[in-house]
Amino acid sequence: MSPISHVRNAISPTACLQRSGCCDARRLFPKVLQDVLDRVDETYKAFFRRGHGFPRFKGKGWFDSFTYPQLGFRVEGSQVSLAKIGNVKIHLHRPLAGDIKTLTLKKENGKWYACFSCMVDSEPLPFQESVVGIDVGLESFAVTSDAEIVDNPRWFRQAQKKLRVRQRHVNRCRKRSSGWRKACKLVARLDRHVFNQRNDFQHKVSREFVENYGLIAGEDLNVKGLAGGRLAKSVHDAAWSSFIAKLLYKAESADRLLVKVEARGTSQQCPCGAPVPKKLWDRKHHCTVLRVKHDPRPRIGIGNTTARTAPKNLNACNRHGS
C-alpha cells in the first residue's frame, strides 16, 4: 500500500482540510478531493518509475480540471447535476453510450468542457480480407502498399507565422499583467486550433483505413528518438505516435488487426520481391527486374513484408488472439 493510499484510508481529505481551517472544503464533494490524492499518487509512481523529474508543488491556481469518480453527478437531458454545485447546462455533441464511469470538468481557454468516460461494447465491422501496409513520413504523411499517397497537411507550419507574431506580443507585455494574460490566451487558442486540425485529420484517415482493410501494418518507429534530431519540428507536427494510437483503438473496436513491422529495410525491396538497395539520398526507385522507375521514392516495401509475416486467415488469427 502506498503512503498516500494509507493516509487516504486513515482519515478523509475533507476532515484534514477542515481541521486545517480551510473553509472551502465544505463546498467540495469528498470524492473530488480523493481524486486529487489519486493524481498525486500516480505522479509519484511515475517519478519512481522513470527515476527523474521530482514532482513540483502546485497550488490551486495550477489546477484546470477536477473529476467526479462514479458518484456525485447525473445527466438529465441537456443538463448535468453536480454535487455541491447544482444543475449546469451542457451541449452534448453526441449521445452518451454505455455506462458512465467518471466525469471530468476542464477549463480551457476560458471555456468549460465536460469529459465523460464510458464503458462501451465493441462494434465489429463486416469482414475484410484486404491487407495494407502503411509507411509514415514527412514529405507525405503516409504511403500505402497500394501506392496511395496521403499528403502531409503540415498544420503547425501553416500557423507558424501567426504564432510567431502572437508570441512576440507576449514577450513585449509585462509579465502577470492583464495584457500579458490576454496575449497568452491568444497563443493558447491558436495552439488549440492547430491541435484540433491535426486531431480531426488523423481521425478521418485512421477511420478510412479501418473501414477498408482487415489487416493493417505500420512501422515500429522510435518516434522519441526521431523527435530529438534536426527534423524535430516536422516530426512533432506529423504526430505519428498519435496517429498510430488512434489506428490501434479503432482497429480493436472494429475487430481489425494492427501489426507493427520492423522498420529496417522496408524501403529496400521492390513490390516484385527483388532487393533494391538504396542510400538515404536516393529519392527514386529503380527495379532491374520489372525495369520500372518510381518518382518520388516509394515506401511500399513494408506492405510486402506484411504479406509474408501476417497470417493468411484473418478469422483464424482473431480466434487465436481471443
C-alpha positions as protocol buffer text, in pm:
chain_id: "A"
residue {
  index: 1
  type: MET
  ca { x: 0 y: 0 z: 0 }
}
residue {
  index: 2
  type: SER
  ca { x: 138 y: 339 z: -98 }
}
residue {
  index: 3
  type: PRO
  ca { x: 182 y: 614 z: 167 }
}
residue {
  index: 4
  type: ILE
  ca { x: -84 y: 831 z: 2 }
}
residue {
  index: 5
  type: SER
  ca { x: -333 y: 546 z: -4 }
}
residue {
  index: 6
  type: HIS
  ca { x: -257 y: 480 z: 362 }
}
residue {
  index: 7
  type: VAL
  ca { x: -325 y: 842 z: 452 }
}
residue {
  index: 8
  type: ARG
  ca { x: -643 y: 843 z: 249 }
}
residue {
  index: 9
  type: ASN
  ca { x: -773 y: 533 z: 428 }
}
residue {
  index: 10
  type: ALA
  ca { x: -674 y: 661 z: 770 }
}
residue {
  index: 11
  type: ILE
  ca { x: -850 y: 996 z: 752 }
}
residue {
  index: 12
  type: SER
  ca { x: -1063 y: 1158 z: 485 }
}
residue {
  index: 13
  type: PRO
  ca { x: -919 y: 1456 z: 293 }
}
residue {
  index: 14
  type: THR
  ca { x: -1225 y: 1665 z: 380 }
}
residue {
  index: 15
  type: ALA
  ca { x: -1159 y: 1619 z: 751 }
}
residue {
  index: 16
  type: CYS
  ca { x: -792 y: 1712 z: 701 }
}
residue {
  index: 17
  type: LEU
  ca { x: -885 y: 2039 z: 530 }
}
residue {
  index: 18
  type: GLN
  ca { x: -1150 y: 2121 z: 790 }
}
residue {
  index: 19
  type: ARG
  ca { x: -904 y: 2069 z: 1074 }
}
residue {
  index: 20
  type: SER
  ca { x: -653 y: 2294 z: 900 }
}
residue {
  index: 21
  type: GLY
  ca { x: -912 y: 2572 z: 888 }
}
residue {
  index: 22
  type: CYS
  ca { x: -988 y: 2557 z: 515 }
}
residue {
  index: 23
  type: CYS
  ca { x: -1342 y: 2688 z: 472 }
}
residue {
  index: 24
  type: ASP
  ca { x: -1357 y: 2584 z: 105 }
}
residue {
  index: 25
  type: ALA
  ca { x: -1354 y: 2213 z: 196 }
}
residue {
  index: 26
  type: ARG
  ca { x: -1722 y: 2221 z: 295 }
}
residue {
  index: 27
  type: ARG
  ca { x: -1816 y: 2337 z: -54 }
}
residue {
  index: 28
  type: LEU
  ca { x: -1633 y: 2048 z: -226 }
}
residue {
  index: 29
  type: PHE
  ca { x: -1757 y: 1697 z: -289 }
}
residue {
  index: 30
  type: PRO
  ca { x: -1540 y: 1445 z: -94 }
}
residue {
  index: 31
  type: LYS
  ca { x: -1487 y: 1218 z: -399 }
}
residue {
  index: 32
  type: VAL
  ca { x: -1336 y: 1512 z: -588 }
}
residue {
  index: 33
  type: LEU
  ca { x: -1077 y: 1561 z: -315 }
}
residue {
  index: 34
  type: GLN
  ca { x: -996 y: 1191 z: -317 }
}
residue {
  index: 35
  type: ASP
  ca { x: -932 y: 1211 z: -690 }
}
residue {
  index: 36
  type: VAL
  ca { x: -672 y: 1481 z: -624 }
}
residue {
  index: 37
  type: LEU
  ca { x: -491 y: 1238 z: -396 }
}
residue {
  index: 38
  type: ASP
  ca { x: -510 y: 975 z: -669 }
}
residue {
  index: 39
  type: ARG
  ca { x: -345 y: 1219 z: -910 }
}
residue {
  index: 40
  type: VAL
  ca { x: -64 y: 1287 z: -663 }
}
residue {
  index: 41
  type: ASP
  ca { x: -20 y: 914 z: -607 }
}
residue {
  index: 42
  type: GLU
  ca { x: 8 y: 847 z: -982 }
}
residue {
  index: 43
  type: THR
  ca { x: 254 y: 1136 z: -1018 }
}
residue {
  index: 44
  type: TYR
  ca { x: 489 y: 992 z: -755 }
}
residue {
  index: 45
  type: LYS
  ca { x: 458 y: 643 z: -902 }
}
residue {
  index: 46
  type: ALA
  ca { x: 563 y: 781 z: -1240 }
}
residue {
  index: 47
  type: PHE
  ca { x: 855 y: 964 z: -1077 }
}
residue {
  index: 48
  type: PHE
  ca { x: 987 y: 649 z: -907 }
}
residue {
  index: 49
  type: ARG
  ca { x: 936 y: 452 z: -1229 }
}
residue {
  index: 50
  type: ARG
  ca { x: 1140 y: 687 z: -1451 }
}
residue {
  index: 51
  type: GLY
  ca { x: 1388 y: 792 z: -1180 }
}
residue {
  index: 52
  type: HIS
  ca { x: 1394 y: 1166 z: -1254 }
}
residue {
  index: 53
  type: GLY
  ca { x: 1162 y: 1467 z: -1264 }
}
residue {
  index: 54
  type: PHE
  ca { x: 1061 y: 1512 z: -900 }
}
residue {
  index: 55
  type: PRO
  ca { x: 702 y: 1646 z: -880 }
}
residue {
  index: 56
  type: ARG
  ca { x: 666 y: 2016 z: -810 }
}
residue {
  index: 57
  type: PHE
  ca { x: 419 y: 2163 z: -566 }
}
residue {
  index: 58
  type: LYS
  ca { x: 119 y: 2304 z: -748 }
}
residue {
  index: 59
  type: GLY
  ca { x: -125 y: 2538 z: -578 }
}
residue {
  index: 60
  type: LYS
  ca { x: -491 y: 2574 z: -659 }
}
residue {
  index: 61
  type: GLY
  ca { x: -412 y: 2815 z: -943 }
}
residue {
  index: 62
  type: TRP
  ca { x: -242 y: 2535 z: -1136 }
}
residue {
  index: 63
  type: PHE
  ca { x: -547 y: 2309 z: -1147 }
}
residue {
  index: 64
  type: ASP
  ca { x: -771 y: 2348 z: -1452 }
}
residue {
  index: 65
  type: SER
  ca { x: -982 y: 2033 z: -1404 }
}
residue {
  index: 66
  type: PHE
  ca { x: -1149 y: 1822 z: -1138 }
}
residue {
  index: 67
  type: THR
  ca { x: -1306 y: 1477 z: -1157 }
}
residue {
  index: 68
  type: TYR
  ca { x: -1617 y: 1312 z: -1020 }
}
residue {
  index: 69
  type: PRO
  ca { x: -1533 y: 937 z: -997 }
}
residue {
  index: 70
  type: GLN
  ca { x: -1860 y: 744 z: -1049 }
}
residue {
  index: 71
  type: LEU
  ca { x: -2058 y: 935 z: -783 }
}
residue {
  index: 72
  type: GLY
  ca { x: -2176 y: 1292 z: -744 }
}
residue {
  index: 73
  type: PHE
  ca { x: -2313 y: 1366 z: -1092 }
}
residue {
  index: 74
  type: ARG
  ca { x: -2615 y: 1279 z: -1304 }
}
residue {
  index: 75
  type: VAL
  ca { x: -2705 y: 1365 z: -1664 }
}
residue {
  index: 76
  type: GLU
  ca { x: -3061 y: 1491 z: -1708 }
}
residue {
  index: 77
  type: GLY
  ca { x: -3137 y: 1583 z: -2068 }
}
residue {
  index: 78
  type: SER
  ca { x: -2937 y: 1892 z: -2159 }
}
residue {
  index: 79
  type: GLN
  ca { x: -2819 y: 1945 z: -1801 }
}
residue {
  index: 80
  type: VAL
  ca { x: -2578 y: 1773 z: -1569 }
}
residue {
  index: 81
  type: SER
  ca { x: -2644 y: 1771 z: -1196 }
}
residue {
  index: 82
  type: LEU
  ca { x: -2324 y: 1814 z: -992 }
}
residue {
  index: 83
  type: ALA
  ca { x: -2299 y: 1754 z: -620 }
}
residue {
  index: 84
  type: LYS
  ca { x: -2223 y: 2071 z: -418 }
}
residue {
  index: 85
  type: ILE
  ca { x: -2262 y: 2279 z: -738 }
}
residue {
  index: 86
  type: GLY
  ca { x: -2610 y: 2224 z: -882 }
}
residue {
  index: 87
  type: ASN
  ca { x: -2750 y: 2190 z: -1233 }
}
residue {
  index: 88
  type: VAL
  ca { x: -2530 y: 2308 z: -1520 }
}
residue {
  index: 89
  type: LYS
  ca { x: -2647 y: 2335 z: -1880 }
}
residue {
  index: 90
  type: ILE
  ca { x: -2428 y: 2146 z: -2126 }
}
residue {
  index: 91
  type: HIS
  ca { x: -2416 y: 2097 z: -2502 }
}
residue {
  index: 92
  type: LEU
  ca { x: -2395 y: 1727 z: -2589 }
}
residue {
  index: 93
  type: HIS
  ca { x: -2228 y: 1700 z: -2929 }
}
residue {
  index: 94
  type: ARG
  ca { x: -2322 y: 1330 z: -2941 }
}
residue {
  index: 95
  type: PRO
  ca { x: -2541 y: 1096 z: -2729 }
}
residue {
  index: 96
  type: LEU
  ca { x: -2378 y: 924 z: -2434 }
}
residue {
  index: 97
  type: ALA
  ca { x: -2337 y: 549 z: -2484 }
}
residue {
  index: 98
  type: GLY
  ca { x: -2258 y: 272 z: -2237 }
}
residue {
  index: 99
  type: ASP
  ca { x: -2205 y: 302 z: -1863 }
}
residue {
  index: 100
  type: ILE
  ca { x: -2070 y: 638 z: -1749 }
}
residue {
  index: 101
  type: LYS
  ca { x: -1778 y: 587 z: -1513 }
}
residue {
  index: 102
  type: THR
  ca { x: -1625 y: 930 z: -1450 }
}
residue {
  index: 103
  type: LEU
  ca { x: -1688 y: 1294 z: -1529 }
}
residue {
  index: 104
  type: THR
  ca { x: -1403 y: 1543 z: -1563 }
}
residue {
  index: 105
  type: LEU
  ca { x: -1478 y: 1915 z: -1583 }
}
residue {
  index: 106
  type: LYS
  ca { x: -1197 y: 2102 z: -1755 }
}
residue {
  index: 107
  type: LYS
  ca { x: -1141 y: 2472 z: -1817 }
}
residue {
  index: 108
  type: GLU
  ca { x: -951 y: 2553 z: -2134 }
}
residue {
  index: 109
  type: ASN
  ca { x: -905 y: 2896 z: -2292 }
}
residue {
  index: 110
  type: GLY
  ca { x: -1192 y: 3040 z: -2091 }
}
residue {
  index: 111
  type: LYS
  ca { x: -1434 y: 2757 z: -2183 }
}
residue {
  index: 112
  type: TRP
  ca { x: -1553 y: 2466 z: -1973 }
}
residue {
  index: 113
  type: TYR
  ca { x: -1571 y: 2112 z: -2109 }
}
residue {
  index: 114
  type: ALA
  ca { x: -1744 y: 1807 z: -1960 }
}
residue {
  index: 115
  type: CYS
  ca { x: -1550 y: 1490 z: -2043 }
}
residue {
  index: 116
  type: PHE
  ca { x: -1735 y: 1163 z: -1979 }
}
residue {
  index: 117
  type: SER
  ca { x: -1552 y: 830 z: -1972 }
}
residue {
  index: 118
  type: CYS
  ca { x: -1787 y: 544 z: -2062 }
}
residue {
  index: 119
  type: MET
  ca { x: -1764 y: 166 z: -2087 }
}
residue {
  index: 120
  type: VAL
  ca { x: -1896 y: 68 z: -2431 }
}
residue {
  index: 121
  type: ASP
  ca { x: -1903 y: -257 z: -2627 }
}
residue {
  index: 122
  type: SER
  ca { x: -1700 y: -302 z: -2942 }
}
residue {
  index: 123
  type: GLU
  ca { x: -1872 y: -253 z: -3278 }
}
residue {
  index: 124
  type: PRO
  ca { x: -1722 y: -506 z: -3526 }
}
residue {
  index: 125
  type: LEU
  ca { x: -1730 y: -411 z: -3893 }
}
residue {
  index: 126
  type: PRO
  ca { x: -1801 y: -655 z: -4178 }
}
residue {
  index: 127
  type: PHE
  ca { x: -1516 y: -894 z: -4252 }
}
residue {
  index: 128
  type: GLN
  ca { x: -1242 y: -771 z: -4487 }
}
residue {
  index: 129
  type: GLU
  ca { x: -965 y: -984 z: -4637 }
}
residue {
  index: 130
  type: SER
  ca { x: -763 y: -692 z: -4775 }
}
residue {
  index: 131
  type: VAL
  ca { x: -419 y: -622 z: -4630 }
}
residue {
  index: 132
  type: VAL
  ca { x: -237 y: -289 z: -4638 }
}
residue {
  index: 133
  type: GLY
  ca { x: 100 y: -163 z: -4523 }
}
residue {
  index: 134
  type: ILE
  ca { x: 139 y: 199 z: -4410 }
}
residue {
  index: 135
  type: ASP
  ca { x: 468 y: 386 z: -4414 }
}
residue {
  index: 136
  type: VAL
  ca { x: 451 y: 723 z: -4242 }
}
residue {
  index: 137
  type: GLY
  ca { x: 686 y: 1004 z: -4339 }
}
residue {
  index: 138
  type: LEU
  ca { x: 744 y: 1379 z: -4360 }
}
residue {
  index: 139
  type: GLU
  ca { x: 736 y: 1453 z: -4731 }
}
residue {
  index: 140
  type: SER
  ca { x: 399 y: 1277 z: -4744 }
}
residue {
  index: 141
  type: PHE
  ca { x: 212 y: 1182 z: -4428 }
}
residue {
  index: 142
  type: ALA
  ca { x: 162 y: 819 z: -4533 }
}
residue {
  index: 143
  type: VAL
  ca { x: 225 y: 592 z: -4830 }
}
residue {
  index: 144
  type: THR
  ca { x: 38 y: 262 z: -4852 }
}
residue {
  index: 145
  type: SER
  ca { x: 136 y: -65 z: -5017 }
}
residue {
  index: 146
  type: ASP
  ca { x: -139 y: 8 z: -5272 }
}
residue {
  index: 147
  type: ALA
  ca { x: 63 y: 313 z: -5386 }
}
residue {
  index: 148
  type: GLU
  ca { x: -187 y: 551 z: -5225 }
}
residue {
  index: 149
  type: ILE
  ca { x: -26 y: 874 z: -5102 }
}
residue {
  index: 150
  type: VAL
  ca { x: -173 y: 1075 z: -4814 }
}
residue {
  index: 151
  type: ASP
  ca { x: -45 y: 1431 z: -4827 }
}
residue {
  index: 152
  type: ASN
  ca { x: 109 y: 1588 z: -4518 }
}
residue {
  index: 153
  type: PRO
  ca { x: -100 y: 1896 z: -4428 }
}
residue {
  index: 154
  type: ARG
  ca { x: 170 y: 2048 z: -4200 }
}
residue {
  index: 155
  type: TRP
  ca { x: -77 y: 2231 z: -3976 }
}
residue {
  index: 156
  type: PHE
  ca { x: 189 y: 2378 z: -3748 }
}
residue {
  index: 157
  type: ARG
  ca { x: 395 y: 2509 z: -4040 }
}
residue {
  index: 158
  type: GLN
  ca { x: 87 y: 2689 z: -4175 }
}
residue {
  index: 159
  type: ALA
  ca { x: 18 y: 2857 z: -3840 }
}
residue {
  index: 160
  type: GLN
  ca { x: 381 y: 2927 z: -3755 }
}
residue {
  index: 161
  type: LYS
  ca { x: 388 y: 3282 z: -3890 }
}
residue {
  index: 162
  type: LYS
  ca { x: 78 y: 3386 z: -3696 }
}
residue {
  index: 163
  type: LEU
  ca { x: 207 y: 3208 z: -3386 }
}
residue {
  index: 164
  type: ARG
  ca { x: 537 y: 3394 z: -3408 }
}
residue {
  index: 165
  type: VAL
  ca { x: 356 y: 3730 z: -3409 }
}
residue {
  index: 166
  type: ARG
  ca { x: 146 y: 3639 z: -3105 }
}
residue {
  index: 167
  type: GLN
  ca { x: 444 y: 3506 z: -2910 }
}
residue {
  index: 168
  type: ARG
  ca { x: 635 y: 3829 z: -2974 }
}
residue {
  index: 169
  type: HIS
  ca { x: 339 y: 4020 z: -2838 }
}
residue {
  index: 170
  type: VAL
  ca { x: 356 y: 3807 z: -2522 }
}
residue {
  index: 171
  type: ASN
  ca { x: 726 y: 3889 z: -2478 }
}
residue {
  index: 172
  type: ARG
  ca { x: 660 y: 4264 z: -2509 }
}
residue {
  index: 173
  type: CYS
  ca { x: 397 y: 4264 z: -2234 }
}
residue {
  index: 174
  type: ARG
  ca { x: 481 y: 4298 z: -1867 }
}
residue {
  index: 175
  type: LYS
  ca { x: 461 y: 3957 z: -1704 }
}
residue {
  index: 176
  type: ARG
  ca { x: 146 y: 3885 z: -1499 }
}
residue {
  index: 177
  type: SER
  ca { x: -26 y: 4197 z: -1630 }
}
residue {
  index: 178
  type: SER
  ca { x: -376 y: 4193 z: -1780 }
}
residue {
  index: 179
  type: GLY
  ca { x: -236 y: 4247 z: -2131 }
}
residue {
  index: 180
  type: TRP
  ca { x: 8 y: 3962 z: -2080 }
}
residue {
  index: 181
  type: ARG
  ca { x: -274 y: 3727 z: -1978 }
}
residue {
  index: 182
  type: LYS
  ca { x: -480 y: 3822 z: -2284 }
}
residue {
  index: 183
  type: ALA
  ca { x: -182 y: 3765 z: -2512 }
}
residue {
  index: 184
  type: CYS
  ca { x: -120 y: 3423 z: -2355 }
}
residue {
  index: 185
  type: LYS
  ca { x: -482 y: 3329 z: -2420 }
}
residue {
  index: 186
  type: LEU
  ca { x: -443 y: 3418 z: -2788 }
}
residue {
  index: 187
  type: VAL
  ca { x: -134 y: 3194 z: -2813 }
}
residue {
  index: 188
  type: ALA
  ca { x: -313 y: 2910 z: -2635 }
}
residue {
  index: 189
  type: ARG
  ca { x: -615 y: 2950 z: -2861 }
}
residue {
  index: 190
  type: LEU
  ca { x: -400 y: 2919 z: -3174 }
}
residue {
  index: 191
  type: ASP
  ca { x: -219 y: 2615 z: -3034 }
}
residue {
  index: 192
  type: ARG
  ca { x: -553 y: 2450 z: -2962 }
}
residue {
  index: 193
  type: HIS
  ca { x: -673 y: 2529 z: -3314 }
}
residue {
  index: 194
  type: VAL
  ca { x: -368 y: 2356 z: -3464 }
}
residue {
  index: 195
  type: PHE
  ca { x: -422 y: 2059 z: -3234 }
}
residue {
  index: 196
  type: ASN
  ca { x: -787 y: 2030 z: -3337 }
}
residue {
  index: 197
  type: GLN
  ca { x: -694 y: 2042 z: -3706 }
}
residue {
  index: 198
  type: ARG
  ca { x: -433 y: 1769 z: -3667 }
}
residue {
  index: 199
  type: ASN
  ca { x: -664 y: 1559 z: -3449 }
}
residue {
  index: 200
  type: ASP
  ca { x: -952 y: 1581 z: -3697 }
}
residue {
  index: 201
  type: PHE
  ca { x: -725 y: 1490 z: -3988 }
}
residue {
  index: 202
  type: GLN
  ca { x: -583 y: 1183 z: -3812 }
}
residue {
  index: 203
  type: HIS
  ca { x: -927 y: 1063 z: -3702 }
}
residue {
  index: 204
  type: LYS
  ca { x: -1056 y: 1074 z: -4060 }
}
residue {
  index: 205
  type: VAL
  ca { x: -752 y: 900 z: -4209 }
}
residue {
  index: 206
  type: SER
  ca { x: -744 y: 627 z: -3945 }
}
residue {
  index: 207
  type: ARG
  ca { x: -1117 y: 565 z: -3982 }
}
residue {
  index: 208
  type: GLU
  ca { x: -1077 y: 526 z: -4359 }
}
residue {
  index: 209
  type: PHE
  ca { x: -803 y: 264 z: -4314 }
}
residue {
  index: 210
  type: VAL
  ca { x: -1002 y: 67 z: -4057 }
}
residue {
  index: 211
  type: GLU
  ca { x: -1316 y: 59 z: -4271 }
}
residue {
  index: 212
  type: ASN
  ca { x: -1140 y: -54 z: -4591 }
}
residue {
  index: 213
  type: TYR
  ca { x: -881 y: -306 z: -4467 }
}
residue {
  index: 214
  type: GLY
  ca { x: -892 y: -613 z: -4245 }
}
residue {
  index: 215
  type: LEU
  ca { x: -522 y: -622 z: -4159 }
}
residue {
  index: 216
  type: ILE
  ca { x: -314 y: -306 z: -4124 }
}
residue {
  index: 217
  type: ALA
  ca { x: 62 y: -297 z: -4081 }
}
residue {
  index: 218
  type: GLY
  ca { x: 263 y: 1 z: -3965 }
}
residue {
  index: 219
  type: GLU
  ca { x: 627 y: 69 z: -3894 }
}
residue {
  index: 220
  type: ASP
  ca { x: 752 y: 26 z: -3539 }
}
residue {
  index: 221
  type: LEU
  ca { x: 937 y: 359 z: -3528 }
}
residue {
  index: 222
  type: ASN
  ca { x: 1139 y: 512 z: -3247 }
}
residue {
  index: 223
  type: VAL
  ca { x: 947 y: 839 z: -3263 }
}
residue {
  index: 224
  type: LYS
  ca { x: 1104 y: 972 z: -2943 }
}
residue {
  index: 225
  type: GLY
  ca { x: 1450 y: 934 z: -3093 }
}
residue {
  index: 226
  type: LEU
  ca { x: 1348 y: 1091 z: -3424 }
}
residue {
  index: 227
  type: ALA
  ca { x: 1186 y: 1383 z: -3239 }
}
residue {
  index: 228
  type: GLY
  ca { x: 1521 y: 1476 z: -3089 }
}
residue {
  index: 229
  type: GLY
  ca { x: 1705 y: 1527 z: -3418 }
}
residue {
  index: 230
  type: ARG
  ca { x: 1731 y: 1804 z: -3676 }
}
residue {
  index: 231
  type: LEU
  ca { x: 1380 y: 1734 z: -3806 }
}
residue {
  index: 232
  type: ALA
  ca { x: 1222 y: 1756 z: -3460 }
}
residue {
  index: 233
  type: LYS
  ca { x: 972 y: 2027 z: -3556 }
}
residue {
  index: 234
  type: SER
  ca { x: 847 y: 1835 z: -3857 }
}
residue {
  index: 235
  type: VAL
  ca { x: 827 y: 1509 z: -3662 }
}
residue {
  index: 236
  type: HIS
  ca { x: 621 y: 1672 z: -3387 }
}
residue {
  index: 237
  type: ASP
  ca { x: 400 y: 1834 z: -3648 }
}
residue {
  index: 238
  type: ALA
  ca { x: 329 y: 1497 z: -3812 }
}
residue {
  index: 239
  type: ALA
  ca { x: 246 y: 1334 z: -3473 }
}
residue {
  index: 240
  type: TRP
  ca { x: 295 y: 973 z: -3585 }
}
residue {
  index: 241
  type: SER
  ca { x: 250 y: 828 z: -3236 }
}
residue {
  index: 242
  type: SER
  ca { x: -90 y: 994 z: -3203 }
}
residue {
  index: 243
  type: PHE
  ca { x: -195 y: 856 z: -3541 }
}
residue {
  index: 244
  type: ILE
  ca { x: -87 y: 501 z: -3456 }
}
residue {
  index: 245
  type: ALA
  ca { x: -270 y: 523 z: -3122 }
}
residue {
  index: 246
  type: LYS
  ca { x: -593 y: 625 z: -3298 }
}
residue {
  index: 247
  type: LEU
  ca { x: -544 y: 350 z: -3552 }
}
residue {
  index: 248
  type: LEU
  ca { x: -490 y: 95 z: -3275 }
}
residue {
  index: 249
  type: TYR
  ca { x: -803 y: 161 z: -3070 }
}
residue {
  index: 250
  type: LYS
  ca { x: -1021 y: 196 z: -3381 }
}
residue {
  index: 251
  type: ALA
  ca { x: -889 y: -137 z: -3512 }
}
residue {
  index: 252
  type: GLU
  ca { x: -958 y: -311 z: -3180 }
}
residue {
  index: 253
  type: SER
  ca { x: -1312 y: -174 z: -3165 }
}
residue {
  index: 254
  type: ALA
  ca { x: -1385 y: -277 z: -3527 }
}
residue {
  index: 255
  type: ASP
  ca { x: -1234 y: -629 z: -3489 }
}
residue {
  index: 256
  type: ARG
  ca { x: -943 y: -546 z: -3717 }
}
residue {
  index: 257
  type: LEU
  ca { x: -578 y: -642 z: -3675 }
}
residue {
  index: 258
  type: LEU
  ca { x: -293 y: -391 z: -3649 }
}
residue {
  index: 259
  type: VAL
  ca { x: 61 y: -528 z: -3683 }
}
residue {
  index: 260
  type: LYS
  ca { x: 382 y: -336 z: -3614 }
}
residue {
  index: 261
  type: VAL
  ca { x: 660 y: -427 z: -3856 }
}
residue {
  index: 262
  type: GLU
  ca { x: 1034 y: -379 z: -3811 }
}
residue {
  index: 263
  type: ALA
  ca { x: 1117 y: -55 z: -3992 }
}
residue {
  index: 264
  type: ARG
  ca { x: 1464 y: -158 z: -4108 }
}
residue {
  index: 265
  type: GLY
  ca { x: 1493 y: -236 z: -4478 }
}
residue {
  index: 266
  type: THR
  ca { x: 1128 y: -179 z: -4563 }
}
residue {
  index: 267
  type: SER
  ca { x: 1220 y: 56 z: -4849 }
}
residue {
  index: 268
  type: GLN
  ca { x: 1500 y: -167 z: -4981 }
}
residue {
  index: 269
  type: GLN
  ca { x: 1271 y: -410 z: -5161 }
}
residue {
  index: 270
  type: CYS
  ca { x: 1059 y: -387 z: -5475 }
}
residue {
  index: 271
  type: PRO
  ca { x: 693 y: -498 z: -5482 }
}
residue {
  index: 272
  type: CYS
  ca { x: 805 y: -785 z: -5707 }
}
residue {
  index: 273
  type: GLY
  ca { x: 1026 y: -917 z: -5425 }
}
residue {
  index: 274
  type: ALA
  ca { x: 1365 y: -825 z: -5572 }
}
residue {
  index: 275
  type: PRO
  ca { x: 1607 y: -641 z: -5340 }
}
residue {
  index: 276
  type: VAL
  ca { x: 1678 y: -282 z: -5445 }
}
residue {
  index: 277
  type: PRO
  ca { x: 1941 y: -129 z: -5211 }
}
residue {
  index: 278
  type: LYS
  ca { x: 1925 y: 247 z: -5169 }
}
residue {
  index: 279
  type: LYS
  ca { x: 2118 y: 518 z: -4996 }
}
residue {
  index: 280
  type: LEU
  ca { x: 1947 y: 788 z: -4796 }
}
residue {
  index: 281
  type: TRP
  ca { x: 1996 y: 1043 z: -5074 }
}
residue {
  index: 282
  type: ASP
  ca { x: 1839 y: 814 z: -5337 }
}
residue {
  index: 283
  type: ARG
  ca { x: 1490 y: 954 z: -5389 }
}
residue {
  index: 284
  type: LYS
  ca { x: 1390 y: 734 z: -5685 }
}
residue {
  index: 285
  type: HIS
  ca { x: 1321 y: 363 z: -5704 }
}
residue {
  index: 286
  type: HIS
  ca { x: 1479 y: 165 z: -5991 }
}
residue {
  index: 287
  type: CYS
  ca { x: 1383 y: -202 z: -6026 }
}
residue {
  index: 288
  type: THR
  ca { x: 1612 y: -401 z: -6260 }
}
residue {
  index: 289
  type: VAL
  ca { x: 1367 y: -693 z: -6272 }
}
residue {
  index: 290
  type: LEU
  ca { x: 1049 y: -507 z: -6365 }
}
residue {
  index: 291
  type: ARG
  ca { x: 1251 y: -227 z: -6527 }
}
residue {
  index: 292
  type: VAL
  ca { x: 1031 y: 39 z: -6371 }
}
residue {
  index: 293
  type: LYS
  ca { x: 1105 y: 371 z: -6207 }
}
residue {
  index: 294
  type: HIS
  ca { x: 904 y: 547 z: -5940 }
}
residue {
  index: 295
  type: ASP
  ca { x: 919 y: 913 z: -5854 }
}
residue {
  index: 296
  type: PRO
  ca { x: 908 y: 1008 z: -5569 }
}
residue {
  index: 297
  type: ARG
  ca { x: 1091 y: 727 z: -5391 }
}
residue {
  index: 298
  type: PRO
  ca { x: 825 y: 472 z: -5289 }
}
residue {
  index: 299
  type: ARG
  ca { x: 799 y: 336 z: -4937 }
}
residue {
  index: 300
  type: ILE
  ca { x: 585 y: 31 z: -5007 }
}
residue {
  index: 301
  type: GLY
  ca { x: 825 y: -245 z: -4908 }
}
residue {
  index: 302
  type: ILE
  ca { x: 652 y: -258 z: -4572 }
}
residue {
  index: 303
  type: GLY
  ca { x: 344 y: -399 z: -4745 }
}
residue {
  index: 304
  type: ASN
  ca { x: 547 y: -686 z: -4890 }
}
residue {
  index: 305
  type: THR
  ca { x: 700 y: -758 z: -4550 }
}
residue {
  index: 306
  type: THR
  ca { x: 350 y: -768 z: -4403 }
}
residue {
  index: 307
  type: ALA
  ca { x: 223 y: -1007 z: -4670 }
}
residue {
  index: 308
  type: ARG
  ca { x: 494 y: -1256 z: -4577 }
}
residue {
  index: 309
  type: THR
  ca { x: 466 y: -1228 z: -4198 }
}
residue {
  index: 310
  type: ALA
  ca { x: 92 y: -1172 z: -4148 }
}
residue {
  index: 311
  type: PRO
  ca { x: -149 y: -1467 z: -4103 }
}
residue {
  index: 312
  type: LYS
  ca { x: -324 y: -1569 z: -4424 }
}
residue {
  index: 313
  type: ASN
  ca { x: -655 y: -1638 z: -4248 }
}
residue {
  index: 314
  type: LEU
  ca { x: -775 y: -1337 z: -4050 }
}
residue {
  index: 315
  type: ASN
  ca { x: -1056 y: -1533 z: -3888 }
}
residue {
  index: 316
  type: ALA
  ca { x: -810 y: -1792 z: -3759 }
}
residue {
  index: 317
  type: CYS
  ca { x: -589 y: -1511 z: -3630 }
}
residue {
  index: 318
  type: ASN
  ca { x: -877 y: -1349 z: -3446 }
}
residue {
  index: 319
  type: ARG
  ca { x: -979 y: -1679 z: -3290 }
}
residue {
  index: 320
  type: HIS
  ca { x: -622 y: -1741 z: -3182 }
}
residue {
  index: 321
  type: GLY
  ca { x: -598 y: -1392 z: -3030 }
}
residue {
  index: 322
  type: SER
  ca { x: -922 y: -1435 z: -2836 }
}
